[in-house]
Amino acid sequence: MQLASHPSVIDDTNFPNDVQSFSGGNSAAGIRAFVRLQHQRGIVQPGCTPRLILYNREGSSVYRTSISVMPSYIEICEKAVRVGGATVQDWIGRIDVSKKGPADLVTQADLASQEAIRQTVLGAFPEHSLLGEEDQHAECSQPRSEYRWIADPLDGTTNFVHGVPHYSVSLALERNGELLAGAVFDPVREECFTAVVGEGAYLNGRRLRTSDVGELSESLAVVGLPPRPQPDSPDLRVFLEVVDRCQSVRRTGSAALNLGYLAAGRLDVYWSFSTKIWDVAAGVLLVGEAGGTVTSPDGGPFILEDACFLIAANDSLHAELRQIVARTVG
């Protein structure tokens, strides 16, 4: 938890009692729990940094201590994807579409969502940097900070353009290649998948676990294909080998939601040789924290900058998928 001085928005003389009741004497945990309570009560508005006014009595004297509680990374992460999702929804029915490449679309909703995410994240952590899908080339001319946020402001743009209600907003925070926090938000279903490294994955506050399906023949697989798949595309070649070995295969149009669904046990295996870092940064953390197996296509450690992967709900499914990939593409 980070402490700093910010404008006061809370003045509550019962705070020490709240700390004790929430945390059993652990003041750091109690401060965080107390702040959440104030948000629930509506005393602290979303986006505000609460300042706590503490009163301690020693004999006949009362001492006043003022501290501010900076929001946690995951709180800002979730807030940003929800703001981005609301922005996307506001553009329904009034978008213009342009192309970044063959079958690769971009709309005002993508751009507006990314700007909303940027303002939310850098407003809270101005010393951080942000890499967004829609300004990926601009990052080359900007200094990269130790902490970098990675955003896909609208994952599933083609679905969005065609009125298919399956798309998402994805955001993750990494430090020197290690993913620290991530969130994927589905603004249609109001489902928010979140994860913090070492603390598990959650869907709207409910703990997630990957499925216990143990054989590929019983699995529901999902594939991600490039915008214009060619006959020699490794994604397509693996698909042709896997399709009759699984219970069924899906192509949904949103890599981030695929990963959220896999973390939630709705899907079982997933491979991609064509995803980008903003597609998967949050989702791979979700799957890993939910107990899944995440590697690069060759079975080695997943490399964030490359963003290609084999993912399965468990080791046995992953091993079966890896054998097929090895035979098919090496």
N, C-alpha and C positions, 0 to 999 in steps of 0.2 A: 504494500500500500504506500502511496506517495502522499506526503503532506506538504501543503503550501498555503500561502495567504491569498484569499480571494474574497470577493464581496459576500457579505453575510446574507444568508437566506433562511437560516434556522436560529431560533433562540429558544432553547428548551431546557429548563432547569431540572427536568426529570431525567436528563440524559444518563447520568451515572447509574441510576436504577435500571434503565433500559439496557445499558451495557451489561450489567450483571445478569439480567434475566435472559438476554439473548446468548451470552457467551460463557456464562459461568466464571467470569472474572478475566477472560481474555479480551483485553480492551481493543486490540486490532480487529478481531472478528466481530466484536460488539459494535464498533463504529460502522463497519460495513453493513451489518444487519440493521442497525438503527437507521442508516441512510436509506436502505431499501424500504423500511417501514414508512419513513417520511414520504418517499415517492408514492407508496400505495395510498397514503392518507391524502395525497394531493398537496402537501405542504411544500415540497420541492418540485418544481416543474421540470419535465424532461429536458435535458440539455444544460441545466444549471449545475454549477459546482457548489454543493452545500458547504456552508461554513458553520461549524458547531461551536456554540458558546457553552463552555463548561463552568459550573460553579462548584467549588469545593470549600467546605467549612472546616476551619481549624480553630477550635476554641471560639472566641468571639469575633473572629475575622472570616470574611468570605473572599475567596480568591477567584477571579474571573480569568479563564483561559480560552483563547480563541484559536481554533484550527480549522483548516479546510481540507476536505477529503477529495482528492482527485478521482475521477471515475476510472474504473479498471479497464483494461484493454477490451475485454469481452463485452462490457457494457457499451462502450463506444462502437464496437464492431456490430453488435446487434442493432443499436440505434441507427447506425449508418445504413445497413441493408434495409431496415424498415422504412427509412426516409427515402432511399432509392426506390423501393418497391411502390411507395405511395406516389412518387413522381412518375414512374412508369404507368401506373394505372390512370393517372390524370391525363395521359396522352392518348388513351384509347379513343379511336374514332376520328383523330385529327392529325395523323402523321403523314409526313412525306418520306419516301424511301429512296436511298441512294445505295450504290454498291462500292465496297472497298476492293472487291475482287470478284471473280466468277462465283455466283451463288452465295456471296458473302455480303449480307445486307447490314445497313446501319440506318437508324432513324433519329429524329429529335429526341425520342424517349431515351435512347442509349446515351446521348450526349447530356441531356438534362439530368438523368439519374447519376451519371458519373460526376457531374459538377456538384450535385447535392451530397454525394458521398465524400468528395474532396473537402467541401466546406465543413462537414461534420467531423471528419477525422483530423484534418489539419487545424481546425478550430480548437480541438481538444489537445492535440499534440503537435504544435507548430514546428518542432524540431525534427519530426519524422518526414519521410517522403512517401509518395504514392505513385504506383504504376497502375494505370488503367488501360483497358483494352483499346479505348478510343484515343489515347494519346501515347501509345507505345513508342513511337518514334521520337517524340519530344523528350523522353527520359534520357536519351543518349546525350543530350546537351545539358542536362541538369545534374548537379551533384547528388549522389545516392547516399542517404544517411544510414546509420547503423540499423535503424528500425525502418522497415519498408512495408507499406500496406499494398496489397495486390487486389485489384478490383475488376470484376466483370459486371458492369452496370446493368446489363440485360443479357443473360445467358439463355438463348432460345429466341433470338430476334426473328427468325423466319416463322416460328410458331406464332409469335406476337403479331407479326404483320398479317398473317392469314387468319387471325382470330382463333387460333388453337390455344386453349387456356392452360398451357404448360410451359412456363418459363420462370426464371428466377433472377435474383440478385445475389452475387457472391463476393465475399470480402475476407481476406486473411491478413494477418500480420506475421512477418518473418524477421528474424534477426540473424544476420550472417548465415543464411541458408536454413536455419531452424524455424519451423512453423511454431508460433506461440499461441495463436488464437484464430478462430475462423467462424464464419456464419454464412449460411445459405438460406435465403428467404423466398418463399413462394407466396407472392402477394395475392394470388387467386384463392388459395386454400388457407391463407393466414398461418402457414406452417413455417416455423423458424428453427432450423437445425443449427446448433452451436457446439463448439468444442474449445477447450483450453488444454494445452499439452499437460499430460499427467493428471488431468481432472475428469476425464470422461467426455462423452458426447451426449447431447440432449436434444429432444424435440419438444418445443414449448414447455420446457422444464422437466420433461419425463426422460429418465435415463435410457439410453439406447444400447442395444447389443445386436451384433450381426447374427444372421440365421445360423442354425445348426445343421443345415442341409449338408450331407457328407459326400454325396456322389453327383457328378456332373449330370447324370441322366435324370436327376430329380430337381435340377436347378432351373431358376429363371434367370437367364443371362441378358446382358445389355451390351450393345456395341455402339461405339462412336465412329462414324465414317467422315472422311474429309468432305468439303463442299462438293468437289467433283472427283469421286473415287474412280481410279483407273483399274483395269483388270489385274495389274500387278501390285495394287495397294495392299500392304500387309494387313490392314484392318479387314479388308474384304476377303483376302485369302484365308485368314483365321476364321472369319464368319462362315465361309463355305465348309470348313472342316468341323466347326462346332455345332452348326445349326441342327444337324440330325442326331447329335449326341446329348443335347439339352432337352429339358421339358419344353422350353420355348425360348425365343430370343426377341428382344425388343430394341428398337431404335427410337428414342423419345425426342431428341432435339435439344436436350439440356444436359450437358455433362455434369454440371454442379448438382442438379436434382438427382441424376443417376447415382451420384456418390452419396447424397443424403439418403436416398432410398436404400442403398446397399447398407449404410450404417444402421438404418432402422429395421433391417431384416426383410425388406420387401423385395429386394433383388439379391442375387447370390454371387455372380461373377461378372467382371467387366474388364475389357481390354481396350487400349487405344494407343495408336502410334501417331496420331495427328492432333492431339489436344495441345493447347497452349497453357502457359503458366497461370493465367487468370481464370481459365476454365476449371482448374483442378486444385488450386492452392488450398482453398478452404475445405474442399471435399475430401482430399486425401487425409487431412487431419481428422475429420469426422470419422472416417472409416477406421483409421488406426486407433483412435480413442474408443471406438465401439467394439474393438477386438478383432477387426479384420486383418488380412495380410496384404501389404502393399509393397510391390517391388517394381523395378524397371522391367522392360520386356524380356531381358536376358536372365531374369531371376536375381540380379544384383540389387543393391540398395536403390531406392527411388531417388532420382535426381530432380530437384525442384525446377531448375532452369530448363531441363529437357522436357519435362511434363508428360513423358510417355510412360505407360504403366501396364502392369497386370495386377488386378485386384480381385480378391475373393473373400468370402465370409470367414473362411478358416484355412488352415494350412493344407488339409487334405484336398479341398477343392482347388486351391492354388496350384498344388503339385500336379494335379490332373490337367489343368489348363496349361501350365507351363510345358508339359510334355507335348501337347498338341502344337503350341507355338514353336517349340524347338524343331519339331518335324517339318513345320510348314514354312517358317521364315528364318530359322536358324537361331 
